[in-house]
Structure formats: C-alpha cells, structure tokens
Amino acid sequence: MREKWIWLPDWASNLGIWEDDLMDVAPSASHVYVPYGQLAGFLENPEDIPEFKTASTVVAWGLGALSLLCSGAGPQKDQKWILLSPYADFCDEIGNWTVPNLHFMAHQLETTTEPALKAFMELFEDDFGDWQDDWFTEAKKYDAESLSKGLMYLASHRVESVIPNSENIQVVYGRLDATVQPEWTLKLKEFLPKAEFKERPKAGHWPPMLLL
C-alpha cells in the first residue's frame, strides 16, 4: 500500500508552499498538506483532522507539533511522527515570548492584521534562509480570527506529561534556528524519553533546510 504523509503547519503557514522541495523526502508517498486555517479548527484534537488517522507519517512544524504533543495521545500504531522545531512551552523563559506579549499580538491581529504580520516577518529576518517572503504571502491568506486563535493557543498550552510511544517520534531542529533556539527544543527530552533528536548543523527554522 502506498505511504501517506500528512503535513501540519506552524502558525499562519502551509507546508504545501514548499511542496516541490519537501516531497523529495518521500517521493513515492502521497502527501497531504494541511493549511493553517484548517489546523486552527483542530488545535485541541489534531487527530481528528481528515486523513490524519490513515497517515503513515505525520510531519508537524512548530504550532502543529505543539498541538500534537498537547493532545497527549502519541503516535498511533504503525504511525511515525516527525516534529520540526518543536517546543514544550512557547512562552518558555529562554524564548522571546511571554503570555501578555502574545495576548497583545493576538489583539493587534484582530485590528491591524497585515502590519502585525509584517512585525512577525521581521522577527524571522535573523533566521538562516530565504523563505520569509513565502511565509508572509501565505500568512496573508488567513483571517484575523484564526490567526488570533493560534496565538492564544500558544499562550495557554504547554506540554506537561510524558508522551506515549515516543520511540516512534523523531525531533528535527536546526543548529542555526534563531526563532526556536535548540536549547528550547531540547527541553522536550523530558517528555519524549525514547524519541530520536536530530540536529541539522546547517539549518535554521525553515522546513526545506531541516528535512533536505
């Protein structure tokens, strides 16, 4: 039977915008790219996203990975998870974000959406790679309500318990990631005791560099 990969995005994104690059990871598989607008409706129960349960591999980036880990279920039987630039707590003290800060940005998105998105894009300027413009073009497609919902989720959710079946989870992070620093990701080892942690020395935050 043909393998199926399902790709869960980070906030305000869609991994399908890099389909030409990413599908090279498994060229013989079928690939389902979940847009952020769809993920926003399933943040509390990502396993209910259409085609999730029939996927052999789930790739989840950033917010998508947090949603999976906070669901607490772990990979299903015969399913593998690949988590890109994940974290246990987006508002961790070593990061750049606080709960009040996220609440403020969520409010800004509801009132002045595009300028707020531009502020986020500027945060990516220090990250290694040239995919910021791709991200911004995609981010503008989503409505203010769903964008705000994602930030509020980041402010209120964190991984707090060990994830079952973590031997079927691979964590991939970039040594040059300026958005989610490696030490932030490595804190997940407490909750993923059997997972494989894979550092990409020449990669930053962007998936095409993390996977290829």
Stockholm file with secondary structure:
# STOCKHOLM 1.0

chainA/1-212         MREKWIWLPDWASNLGIWEDDLMDVAPSASHVYVPYGQLAGFLENPEDIPEFKTASTVVAWGLGALSLLCSGAGPQKDQKWILLSPYADFCDEIGNWTVPNLHFMAHQLETTTEPALKAFMELFEDDFGDWQDDWFTEAKKYDAESLSKGLMYLASHRVESVIPNSENIQVVYGRLDATVQPEWTLKLKEFLPKAEFKERPKAGHWPPMLLL
#=GR chainA/1-212 SS CCCEEEEECCTTCCGGGGHHHHGGGSTTSEEEECCHHHHGGGTTCGGGSTTSTTCSEEEEETHHHHHHHHHCCCCCTTCEEEEESCCSBTTCTTSSCCHHHHHHHHHHHHHSHHHHHHHHHHHGGGSSSSCHHHHHHHHTTSCHHHHHHHHHHHHHCBCCSCCTTGGGEEEEEETTCSSSCHHHHHGGGGTCTTCEEEEETTCCSCHHHHHC
#=GC SS_cons         CCCEEEEECCTTCCGGGGHHHHGGGSTTSEEEECCHHHHGGGTTCGGGSTTSTTCSEEEEETHHHHHHHHHCCCCCTTCEEEEESCCSBTTCTTSSCCHHHHHHHHHHHHHSHHHHHHHHHHHGGGSSSSCHHHHHHHHTTSCHHHHHHHHHHHHHCBCCSCCTTGGGEEEEEETTCSSSCHHHHHGGGGTCTTCEEEEETTCCSCHHHHHC
//
